[in-house]
């Protein structure tokens, strides 16, 4: 049986923590910053841990836990 392929988009966007949770960048930071308040922009720095439901979906795209 051949190896399973990892989704290229998923490996660029998500990181796996040591406890098996998934970290992702904040949403709403790609474009349109002129519309956002400075407080919104500050609050969206860094990464967040995804919910259990989202983690279950994303783990299918990362079969070897990248």
KOLGU-4560 file (N, C-alpha, C; in nm, 3 decimals, padded with zeros to 5 digits):
<recs>
<n_xx: 00.084 n_yy: -00.118 n_zz: 00.000 ca_xx: 00.000 ca_yy: 00.000 ca_zz: 00.000 c_xx: 00.089 c_yy: 00.125 c_zz: 00.000 mol: A seq: 1 type: UNK>
<n_xx: 00.051 n_yy: 00.222 n_zz: -00.080 ca_xx: 00.132 ca_yy: 00.343 ca_zz: -00.090 c_xx: 00.108 c_yy: 00.437 c_zz: 00.028 mol: A seq: 2 type: UNK>
<n_xx: 00.197 n_yy: 00.534 n_zz: 00.042 ca_xx: 00.184 ca_yy: 00.632 ca_zz: 00.151 c_xx: 00.066 c_yy: 00.724 c_zz: 00.126 mol: A seq: 3 type: UNK>
<n_xx: 00.005 n_yy: 00.771 n_zz: 00.233 ca_xx: -00.101 ca_yy: 00.870 ca_zz: 00.221 c_xx: -00.037 c_yy: 01.006 c_zz: 00.201 mol: A seq: 4 type: UNK>
<n_xx: -00.100 n_yy: 01.089 n_zz: 00.118 ca_xx: -00.046 ca_yy: 01.223 ca_zz: 00.095 c_xx: -00.110 c_yy: 01.322 c_zz: 00.191 mol: A seq: 5 type: UNK>
<n_xx: -00.028 n_yy: 01.416 n_zz: 00.237 ca_xx: -00.075 ca_yy: 01.525 ca_zz: 00.321 c_xx: -00.128 c_yy: 01.635 c_zz: 00.231 mol: A seq: 6 type: UNK>
<n_xx: -00.238 n_yy: 01.700 n_zz: 00.270 ca_xx: -00.290 ca_yy: 01.813 ca_zz: 00.193 c_xx: -00.192 c_yy: 01.930 c_zz: 00.206 mol: A seq: 7 type: UNK>
<n_xx: -00.143 n_yy: 01.979 n_zz: 00.092 ca_xx: -00.041 ca_yy: 02.084 ca_zz: 00.094 c_xx: -00.090 c_yy: 02.211 c_zz: 00.161 mol: A seq: 8 type: UNK>
<n_xx: -00.216 n_yy: 02.246 n_zz: 00.138 ca_xx: -00.272 ca_yy: 02.367 ca_zz: 00.199 c_xx: -00.278 c_yy: 02.356 c_zz: 00.350 mol: A seq: 9 type: UNK>
<n_xx: -00.308 n_yy: 02.236 n_zz: 00.400 ca_xx: -00.320 ca_yy: 02.215 ca_zz: 00.544 c_xx: -00.184 c_yy: 02.223 c_zz: 00.613 mol: A seq: 10 type: UNK>
<n_xx: -00.081 n_yy: 02.168 n_zz: 00.550 ca_xx: 00.050 ca_yy: 02.169 ca_zz: 00.616 c_xx: 00.107 c_yy: 02.310 c_zz: 00.624 mol: A seq: 11 type: UNK>
<n_xx: 00.063 n_yy: 02.401 n_zz: 00.535 ca_xx: 00.108 ca_yy: 02.539 ca_zz: 00.539 c_xx: 00.032 c_yy: 02.622 c_zz: 00.643 mol: A seq: 12 type: UNK>
<n_xx: -00.089 n_yy: 02.582 n_zz: 00.676 ca_xx: -00.176 ca_yy: 02.665 ca_zz: 00.759 c_xx: -00.189 c_yy: 02.621 c_zz: 00.904 mol: A seq: 13 type: UNK>
<n_xx: -00.162 n_yy: 02.494 n_zz: 00.932 ca_xx: -00.186 ca_yy: 02.440 ca_zz: 01.065 c_xx: -00.061 c_yy: 02.378 c_zz: 01.124 mol: A seq: 14 type: UNK>
<n_xx: -00.051 n_yy: 02.384 n_zz: 01.258 ca_xx: 00.058 ca_yy: 02.320 ca_zz: 01.331 c_xx: -00.005 c_yy: 02.231 c_zz: 01.438 mol: A seq: 15 type: UNK>
<n_xx: 00.061 n_yy: 02.121 n_zz: 01.465 ca_xx: 00.014 ca_yy: 02.026 ca_zz: 01.566 c_xx: 00.092 c_yy: 02.050 c_zz: 01.695 mol: A seq: 16 type: UNK>
<n_xx: 00.022 n_yy: 02.062 n_zz: 01.808 ca_xx: 00.089 ca_yy: 02.078 ca_zz: 01.936 c_xx: 00.132 c_yy: 01.941 c_zz: 01.989 mol: A seq: 17 type: UNK>
<n_xx: 00.210 n_yy: 01.941 n_zz: 02.095 ca_xx: 00.259 ca_yy: 01.815 ca_zz: 02.153 c_xx: 00.144 c_yy: 01.733 c_zz: 02.212 mol: A seq: 18 type: UNK>
<n_xx: 00.037 n_yy: 01.799 n_zz: 02.254 ca_xx: -00.077 ca_yy: 01.727 ca_zz: 02.312 c_xx: -00.180 c_yy: 01.687 c_zz: 02.207 mol: A seq: 19 type: UNK>
<n_xx: -00.152 n_yy: 01.716 n_zz: 02.078 ca_xx: -00.241 ca_yy: 01.673 ca_zz: 01.972 c_xx: -00.345 c_yy: 01.775 c_zz: 01.929 mol: A seq: 20 type: UNK>
<n_xx: -00.336 n_yy: 01.896 n_zz: 01.983 ca_xx: -00.428 ca_yy: 02.000 ca_zz: 01.941 c_xx: -00.374 c_yy: 02.067 c_zz: 01.815 mol: A seq: 21 type: UNK>
<n_xx: -00.462 n_yy: 02.140 n_zz: 01.747 ca_xx: -00.423 ca_yy: 02.207 ca_zz: 01.623 c_xx: -00.419 c_yy: 02.358 c_zz: 01.645 mol: A seq: 22 type: UNK>
<n_xx: -00.307 n_yy: 02.421 n_zz: 01.605 ca_xx: -00.294 ca_yy: 02.566 ca_zz: 01.612 c_xx: -00.311 c_yy: 02.623 c_zz: 01.472 mol: A seq: 23 type: UNK>
<n_xx: -00.379 n_yy: 02.738 n_zz: 01.463 ca_xx: -00.398 ca_yy: 02.805 ca_zz: 01.334 c_xx: -00.391 c_yy: 02.955 c_zz: 01.355 mol: A seq: 24 type: UNK>
<n_xx: -00.364 n_yy: 03.027 n_zz: 01.248 ca_xx: -00.361 ca_yy: 03.172 ca_zz: 01.254 c_xx: -00.501 c_yy: 03.227 c_zz: 01.272 mol: A seq: 25 type: UNK>
<n_xx: -00.508 n_yy: 03.348 n_zz: 01.324 ca_xx: -00.637 ca_yy: 03.413 ca_zz: 01.345 c_xx: -00.703 c_yy: 03.443 c_zz: 01.211 mol: A seq: 26 type: UNK>
<n_xx: -00.835 n_yy: 03.439 n_zz: 01.208 ca_xx: -00.907 ca_yy: 03.475 ca_zz: 01.087 c_xx: -00.924 c_yy: 03.626 c_zz: 01.079 mol: A seq: 27 type: UNK>
<n_xx: -00.943 n_yy: 03.676 n_zz: 00.958 ca_xx: -00.971 ca_yy: 03.818 ca_zz: 00.940 c_xx: -00.848 c_yy: 03.906 c_zz: 00.934 mol: A seq: 28 type: UNK>
<n_xx: -00.732 n_yy: 03.850 n_zz: 00.898 ca_xx: -00.610 ca_yy: 03.931 ca_zz: 00.893 c_xx: -00.545 c_yy: 03.934 c_zz: 00.755 mol: A seq: 29 type: UNK>
<n_xx: -00.611 n_yy: 03.886 n_zz: 00.653 ca_xx: -00.549 ca_yy: 03.876 ca_zz: 00.521 c_xx: -00.556 c_yy: 04.008 c_zz: 00.444 mol: A seq: 30 type: UNK>
<n_xx: -00.670 n_yy: 04.074 n_zz: 00.450 ca_xx: -00.685 ca_yy: 04.198 ca_zz: 00.374 c_xx: -00.795 c_yy: 04.280 c_zz: 00.439 mol: A seq: 31 type: UNK>
<n_xx: -00.813 n_yy: 04.404 n_zz: 00.393 ca_xx: -00.919 ca_yy: 04.489 ca_zz: 00.447 c_xx: -00.887 c_yy: 04.547 c_zz: 00.583 mol: A seq: 32 type: UNK>
<n_xx: -00.758 n_yy: 04.571 n_zz: 00.611 ca_xx: -00.720 ca_yy: 04.623 ca_zz: 00.742 c_xx: -00.772 c_yy: 04.765 c_zz: 00.765 mol: A seq: 33 type: UNK>
<n_xx: -00.799 n_yy: 04.837 n_zz: 00.658 ca_xx: -00.846 ca_yy: 04.976 ca_zz: 00.671 c_xx: -00.982 c_yy: 04.980 c_zz: 00.741 mol: A seq: 34 type: UNK>
<n_xx: -01.058 n_yy: 04.871 n_zz: 00.727 ca_xx: -01.192 ca_yy: 04.865 ca_zz: 00.787 c_xx: -01.185 c_yy: 04.830 c_zz: 00.936 mol: A seq: 35 type: UNK>
<n_xx: -01.078 n_yy: 04.767 n_zz: 00.977 ca_xx: -01.068 ca_yy: 04.718 ca_zz: 01.114 c_xx: -01.014 c_yy: 04.826 c_zz: 01.207 mol: A seq: 36 type: UNK>
<n_xx: -01.056 n_yy: 04.818 n_zz: 01.332 ca_xx: -01.003 ca_yy: 04.911 ca_zz: 01.431 c_xx: -00.864 c_yy: 04.863 c_zz: 01.472 mol: A seq: 37 type: UNK>
<n_xx: -00.779 n_yy: 04.952 n_zz: 01.522 ca_xx: -00.647 ca_yy: 04.909 ca_zz: 01.569 c_xx: -00.657 c_yy: 04.802 c_zz: 01.678 mol: A seq: 38 type: UNK>
<n_xx: -00.760 n_yy: 04.808 n_zz: 01.761 ca_xx: -00.778 ca_yy: 04.706 ca_zz: 01.866 c_xx: -00.806 c_yy: 04.569 c_zz: 01.805 mol: A seq: 39 type: UNK>
<n_xx: -00.889 n_yy: 04.565 n_zz: 01.700 ca_xx: -00.916 ca_yy: 04.437 ca_zz: 01.634 c_xx: -00.788 c_yy: 04.377 c_zz: 01.577 mol: A seq: 40 type: UNK>
<n_xx: -00.708 n_yy: 04.462 n_zz: 01.514 ca_xx: -00.584 ca_yy: 04.414 ca_zz: 01.452 c_xx: -00.489 c_yy: 04.360 c_zz: 01.559 mol: A seq: 41 type: UNK>
<n_xx: -00.476 n_yy: 04.429 n_zz: 01.671 ca_xx: -00.391 ca_yy: 04.381 ca_zz: 01.780 c_xx: -00.441 c_yy: 04.249 c_zz: 01.836 mol: A seq: 42 type: UNK>
<n_xx: -00.572 n_yy: 04.238 n_zz: 01.854 ca_xx: -00.629 ca_yy: 04.117 ca_zz: 01.913 c_xx: -00.613 c_yy: 03.994 c_zz: 01.824 mol: A seq: 43 type: UNK>
<n_xx: -00.595 n_yy: 04.016 n_zz: 01.696 ca_xx: -00.584 ca_yy: 03.903 ca_zz: 01.602 c_xx: -00.440 c_yy: 03.861 c_zz: 01.576 mol: A seq: 44 type: UNK>
<n_xx: -00.346 n_yy: 03.909 n_zz: 01.656 ca_xx: -00.207 ca_yy: 03.864 ca_zz: 01.645 c_xx: -00.194 c_yy: 03.720 c_zz: 01.694 mol: A seq: 45 type: UNK>
<n_xx: -00.091 n_yy: 03.654 n_zz: 01.647 ca_xx: -00.060 ca_yy: 03.522 ca_zz: 01.700 c_xx: -00.150 c_yy: 03.413 c_zz: 01.645 mol: A seq: 46 type: UNK>
<n_xx: -00.156 n_yy: 03.303 n_zz: 01.718 ca_xx: -00.232 ca_yy: 03.187 ca_zz: 01.676 c_xx: -00.330 c_yy: 03.146 c_zz: 01.783 mol: A seq: 47 type: UNK>
<n_xx: -00.430 n_yy: 03.066 n_zz: 01.744 ca_xx: -00.529 ca_yy: 03.015 ca_zz: 01.837 c_xx: -00.536 c_yy: 02.862 c_zz: 01.824 mol: A seq: 48 type: UNK>
<n_xx: -00.582 n_yy: 02.797 n_zz: 01.929 ca_xx: -00.604 ca_yy: 02.653 ca_zz: 01.927 c_xx: -00.747 c_yy: 02.630 c_zz: 01.877 mol: A seq: 49 type: UNK>
<n_xx: -00.761 n_yy: 02.543 n_zz: 01.778 ca_xx: -00.893 ca_yy: 02.518 ca_zz: 01.720 c_xx: -00.979 c_yy: 02.435 c_zz: 01.813 mol: A seq: 50 type: UNK>
<n_xx: -01.110 n_yy: 02.442 n_zz: 01.789 ca_xx: -01.205 ca_yy: 02.365 ca_zz: 01.870 c_xx: -01.190 c_yy: 02.216 c_zz: 01.840 mol: A seq: 51 type: UNK>
<n_xx: -01.250 n_yy: 02.135 n_zz: 01.923 ca_xx: -01.241 ca_yy: 01.990 ca_zz: 01.906 c_xx: -01.304 c_yy: 01.945 c_zz: 01.775 mol: A seq: 52 type: UNK>
<n_xx: -01.414 n_yy: 02.008 n_zz: 01.735 ca_xx: -01.481 ca_yy: 01.971 ca_zz: 01.611 c_xx: -01.392 c_yy: 02.002 c_zz: 01.490 mol: A seq: 53 type: UNK>
<n_xx: -01.328 n_yy: 02.120 n_zz: 01.491 ca_xx: -01.240 ca_yy: 02.157 ca_zz: 01.380 c_xx: -01.114 c_yy: 02.071 c_zz: 01.378 mol: A seq: 54 type: UNK>
<n_xx: -01.064 n_yy: 02.037 n_zz: 01.496 ca_xx: -00.944 ca_yy: 01.954 ca_zz: 01.505 c_xx: -00.967 c_yy: 01.818 c_zz: 01.441 mol: A seq: 55 type: UNK>
<n_xx: -01.085 n_yy: 01.763 n_zz: 01.463 ca_xx: -01.120 ca_yy: 01.633 ca_zz: 01.408 c_xx: -01.115 c_yy: 01.636 c_zz: 01.254 mol: A seq: 56 type: UNK>
<n_xx: -01.161 n_yy: 01.744 n_zz: 01.195 ca_xx: -01.161 ca_yy: 01.759 ca_zz: 01.049 c_xx: -01.019 c_yy: 01.776 c_zz: 00.996 mol: A seq: 57 type: UNK>
<n_xx: -00.942 n_yy: 01.865 n_zz: 01.061 ca_xx: -00.809 ca_yy: 01.897 ca_zz: 01.011 c_xx: -00.714 c_yy: 01.778 c_zz: 01.023 mol: A seq: 58 type: UNK>
<n_xx: -00.729 n_yy: 01.696 n_zz: 01.124 ca_xx: -00.640 ca_yy: 01.580 ca_zz: 01.142 c_xx: -00.651 c_yy: 01.481 c_zz: 01.027 mol: A seq: 59 type: UNK>
<n_xx: -00.762 n_yy: 01.481 n_zz: 00.956 ca_xx: -00.775 ca_yy: 01.394 ca_zz: 00.837 c_xx: -00.680 c_yy: 01.441 c_zz: 00.726 mol: A seq: 60 type: UNK>
<n_xx: -00.652 n_yy: 01.571 n_zz: 00.723 ca_xx: -00.565 ca_yy: 01.627 ca_zz: 00.620 c_xx: -00.418 c_yy: 01.611 c_zz: 00.655 mol: A seq: 61 type: UNK>
<n_xx: -00.387 n_yy: 01.581 n_zz: 00.781 ca_xx: -00.248 ca_yy: 01.565 ca_zz: 00.826 c_xx: -00.229 c_yy: 01.423 c_zz: 00.878 mol: A seq: 62 type: UNK>
<n_xx: -00.226 n_yy: 01.324 n_zz: 00.790 ca_xx: -00.226 ca_yy: 01.185 ca_zz: 00.835 c_xx: -00.104 c_yy: 01.147 c_zz: 00.918 mol: A seq: 63 type: UNK>
<n_xx: 00.010 n_yy: 01.214 n_zz: 00.897 ca_xx: 00.130 ca_yy: 01.179 ca_zz: 00.972 c_xx: 00.164 c_yy: 01.282 c_zz: 01.078 mol: A seq: 64 type: UNK>
<n_xx: 00.070 n_yy: 01.369 n_zz: 01.111 ca_xx: 00.088 ca_yy: 01.463 ca_zz: 01.219 c_xx: 00.201 c_yy: 01.563 c_zz: 01.197 mol: A seq: 65 type: UNK>
<n_xx: 00.194 n_yy: 01.638 n_zz: 01.089 ca_xx: 00.298 ca_yy: 01.736 ca_zz: 01.059 c_xx: 00.293 c_yy: 01.853 c_zz: 01.153 mol: A seq: 66 type: UNK>
</recs>
